[in-house]
């Protein structure tokens, strides 16, 4: 009985690998719900690309995209790309949520802080690093495998990693504020006695604030990523394929600014918020719940072994 009580009192740690799996499961639950908004955001970001005055508008706003997509393509149209989104979220958020704490603790140690101390600078650096680890003319493919095989036949391996610099920029920008803002908000709520540490309401409120911060920080890089991925390519005299519109994400942001102004960077921001807010809320809330359940499971197994 004494050993069981001691086991209950001792905090249960989870490994980086276990954190990766818990984060991946939480992210897959979230992306199932947020994917239609991602479809709307992408279509809005590509509408009127580099056109003075915005060009021809097919969609008026995020809700108009969802309405027209459902009317013309049904539920499958609204969930386009869900399969690759699962793979992406497992790798991205598995890394982001699984590696964040080990990175933060090591960076704290590097700068002379205790591992448990929440330091804004080291938290932002750990968030950006853990996120980076994870990561015109429209193109039409039958499915994800058709897309991969078509791109590989036409552009080889370089085609599969096109836009990776924009992806790293986008993910680092979002990750740099996601977990730091979430942990800071949660700490303040608990420290000031507003909500208890293990309350679902604490997770929900903290992740809502985090979602707002992520949307503001990530939106310009997200637009650059979408356009870098989507741009057509041409073959240079030495046989290399290069984008016909943008050299890199910074060039994309600059050209977008010159042609469309700051509003061009924030095209699809409503759809982005509709996607990132629930996605962040569900991912971080479910991750805390899943990790809590897994710790309870490990604690129960340890108790059985002690008995």
N, C-alpha and C positions, 0 to 999 in steps of 0.2 A: 504493500500500500504506500509506503514511504517513497519507494522508487517511482511509482506511478505519479505521485504528487510532484516529485521533483521534475519528472518529464513534462508534466503539464505546465510547470512554472517556467522551465527553460524555453527560450525562444527557439523556434525551429528554422534553420537556415536552408535555403535551396541553392543548388548549384547554378552556374551560368547556363548550362545546358537545359536544366529544368525551367529556368526563367525564360529561355528561348522558346521552349515548347508552349508554356503557358501564354506568353505574349503572342505567339503565332495563332493559337486557338482563339484568343480574344479578338485579334484583328480580323480573322475570317468571319466571325459572327458579325463584327461591325461592318465589313465591306459588303456583306450580303444586303444590308439595309441601305448603305450609302451609295452603292454603285449607280443607281439611276441618276442621282445628282451628278456623279462623275461624268456620265454620258452627256448630260445637259451642259456641264461646264466646258467639256472639250469642244462640243459643237459651237458654243458661243465664242470660245477663244479663237476658233478658226474662221469665224464669220467676218468677212471684210478685211482679211489679213493684208496689211500694208496698203490699204486703199484709203486715199484722202476722203474724209467725210464719212468713212465707215463702209462704203460700198453698198451692194444690194443686200438687204436684210431678209433672211429667210425666217428668222426667229426674233420675236420682240423681247423676250425675257426668258428666264429659266423655266417658269411655269408653262410658257408657250412651247418651249422645246419638249417638255415632258408630254404635253397634250398631243402635239403633232407626232411625236415618236410613237406614242401608244396607239394613236389612230392609224398610223401607216405601217407600223412594224410589230405592234402588240407587245406583250410582256417580254418576249425574247429581245426585242429591240432596246427596251429599257435596261435590260441586263446584259447588253453586249460587253464582251471582254471579261465576264465574271470569272471564268476559269483562270486566265492569266493573272487576274487580280488576286485570286487566292494564293497563287505561287508567290507573287510579289509581296503580299502582305505578310506571309510566313517568313520570308527572308528579311524584309524591311523591319517590321515591328518585332519579329523574333529577336533580331539583332538589337534594335533600338531599346526594347524593354529588358532584354536579357543581359546586354553588355553595359547598360547605363550605370548601374550601381558599382560594378567592378571598376569601370573607368573612373567614375567620380571619386571612389575611395583612393585609387592609385594616384590620381591627379592631386587630390587633397594632400596625400602623403608627400608628393613631389614638391608642393609649395609650403610644406610645414604645418598643415592643418590636420586636426584629428579626422579619422575616417568618418565619424558620425556627424561632423559639423556640416551644415548646409551653407556653403559659400556661393553666392551668385555667380562669380567669375568661373569657378571650377565646375559648377553645375551646367552652365551654358556651354563650356568647352567639352564636357563629357557628353552632353546631349548632341552637339554637332558631330563629334567623333563617332559616337555609337550609331547615329543616323547615316553617316557617310559610309560606314562599313556595309550597311545593308544596301547599298544600292548600285494657205495655198491650195495645193491640190490634195484632196483627200484620197486615201488608199483604201481599197475594199478587199477583204479576204473572207473566205468561207468560215474559217475558224482559226484558232491560235496556231495550230500545227501548219495550216496552209500559209499563214503569215510568215512563220519562221522559215519554212522550206522555200517559199517564194523569195524572201529577202536574202537567204543564204545563197540561192542559185544566182541571183542577180548581183549581189554585193559581197559575197563571202562573209567571213567573220566580222569584218569592219562594219558591215551593214547591221549586224546584230547588236553592236555596241555603239551605234550612232547616237549621239545626244547624251552619252554617259556623263560628260562634263556638266551639262545642264541638270541631269538627274542628281548628281552629287551636290550641286549648288542648291537645288530645291530642297532636297532631303536634309542637308545640313542647316539650312535656314529654318525649316520647320522644327527639326529636332533640337536646335539650340534653345528654343523657347518652350517646347511642349512639356517635357518632364520637369524642367526647372520651375515653370509657372504652376504646374500641377502640384508639385511637392511643396512649393512655397505657400500656395493657397491653402492646401490641406493642413500644413503646419500652423498657419495663422488661425484657422478655424478651431483647431484643437487646443492650441496654446491659450487662446482667448476665451475658451469655454463655450464657444458658439455651438459646436457640434462634437460628438464623440469620435474618437479615432477610427473605430470600426463600423461606423454608420454608412449605409448606402447613400444617404443624403450628402454626407461629406464627400464621397467619391463623385457623386453627380455634380455638385456645385463646383468642386475643384476642377473637374474635367471640362465643365462649361467655360470657365474662365480660360483654361488652357486652350480650348478650341478657338476662342476669339483671338488669342495671341498668335496662334499658329496661322490663322487665316491672314492676319495683317502682315506677318513676317514673310510668309511663303508665296503670296499671290503673284508678284512680279516674276519670280523665278519659275513659278508654275506655268505662267503664260509662255515664257521662253522655252521651257521644256516641251510643252505641247507643240509649239511651232518648229522647234529643232527636230523633233521626231517626225513631224508631218511633211517637212519641206521636200520637194523633189530633188533628185541628184543628177549630176552629169559626170561623165568620165573625162579626166584630164589627159593631156598628151602622154603622160608617163603611166597611164593606166589606172590611176587612183580615182575613186569616186568621191566627189565633194558636193556639199549642198549648194544649190543655186541661189539661195536667198540669204543665208547667214553663215558666217565663218565659225562662230562660237556663241554661247549664251549672252555674253556681254554685247557682241555685235547685234544680236537679235534684239536685246533690250534697247539699244541705241537707235536702231532703225525703226523699231516700233514707236519709240518716243518721237522721232522726227516726223513720221507719217501720221500717227494717231494721237500723239500727246500722252500725258500721264494716264488718261482714261484707257488707252490701249493696253497698258500694263495690267489694269484692273478689269479688263473684259471678263465677264463670267464670274465676277466676285460674289454675286448673290448666290449663284449655283455652287460656287466653291464653298461658301459658308454653309449652304444647305448640305453639302457633302462632308466638309471637314468637321463641323460642329458635332453632328450626331456620331460621326465616325470616331472622333476623339473621345466624346463622352462614353460611347459604348466600349471602345477599346480599353480605355484606362479603368473604367468602372468594372468591366468584366475581368480585366487582368487582376485587379485587386481581389475580386470575389474568387476567381479561379485559383490564384495563389493562396488565398486564405483556406479554401477547401482542400487544396493539395497539402498545405501544412498540417491541417487537421488530420488528413489521411496518414501522413508520415508520423504525426504524434501518436495516433492510434496504433500504428504498427509497432512503434517503439515501446508503447505501453504493453502491448501483447508480448513482445520479446522479453521485457523486464519481468512480466508475471510468470 
